[in-house]
């Protein structure tokens, strides 16, 4: 694997504090910078993959909702079902009928 040098400016106070953090982790500043860079790249990839998956789920749901064969539920029946479920949970939690 080819390696490159990464050079940038940072104020002395931040550099000293970062060197102390690295020393506390028994690493050099270069080692800690590599770890932080790898973590940033990994997090960014995960976020982009999740975003891609989520957008796909939304597109699928919207497409499915537009299908004429998709069964529809009336708001009142959904609300009634939810209220019954909530009453059951409240009864279980308190030990007395809602």
N, C-alpha and C positions, 0 to 999 in steps of 0.2 A: 504494500500500500504506500503510495506516495504521500509525503508529508510536506506541509507548508508552514512558513513562519507567519504568525499573526501579530502585527505590531499596532499598538494604539496608545494614546495618551490618557493618563488618569492622574488626578491630583495626589500629592504625597500622602495626605491624611487617609484617603480611601485606600491607597496601595498598602500603607502600613496596617490598617485595620484588616484588609483582606489577607495579608501575609500572616497576621495573627490567627485569623480563622483557619487558614490552611494548616498552620503549625498545630493548632488544637486538634485537627483531624489527621495529624501526622502525614501531611501531604505537602508537596511544593505548591507554589502558586500556579505554576503551569499545569500540574496534575489536577488541581481543583478547577481551574478554568476549563480544562478538557471535559471533566465530569459535568460541569454546569452547561457547557455547550451541548454535550450529548443529551442531557436531560431536556434542554430547550427544544432540540430537534425532535426528540421522541414525543414530547407533549404536543408539539405542533402537528406532528403526523397523526397522533391519536385524535386530536380535535378535528382535523380535516376529515379523517375517516369517519368519525361519528357524525359530523355535519353531512357528509355525503350519504351515509346510511339514513339519517333522520329525514333528509330531503326526499330520499327515495320512498320512505314510509309515508310521508305526507302525500307525495304524488300518487302512490298506490291507493291511499285512502280516498283521495279526491276522485280518482278515476272510478273506484268501486262505488262511491256515493253517487256518481253520475249514471251508473248503470240502472236502467229501468227495472231490472229484475231484483235489485237489492231491496230486501224487506225494510219497511219503514215502521217506526214505533212512534206512537203519539206521545207528545210531551207529558200529558196528564198521566198516562200509564207508567211511564218511566219514573215520574215524580212520586207516584203512589207506591211503586215498588221500592224506591229508595227510602221513603218514609217508613215503610214496614220493616225494612232491613235495619234502619236506624233505631226504631222502637225495640226490636229484638236485641240489638247490641246494648242499648241503654238498660234493658231489663236484665240482661246477663251481667252487666257491670254493677248495677245497684241491687239486684236480687229482688226487685219489686216491679210490678207491671207499670208500663209507661202511661 
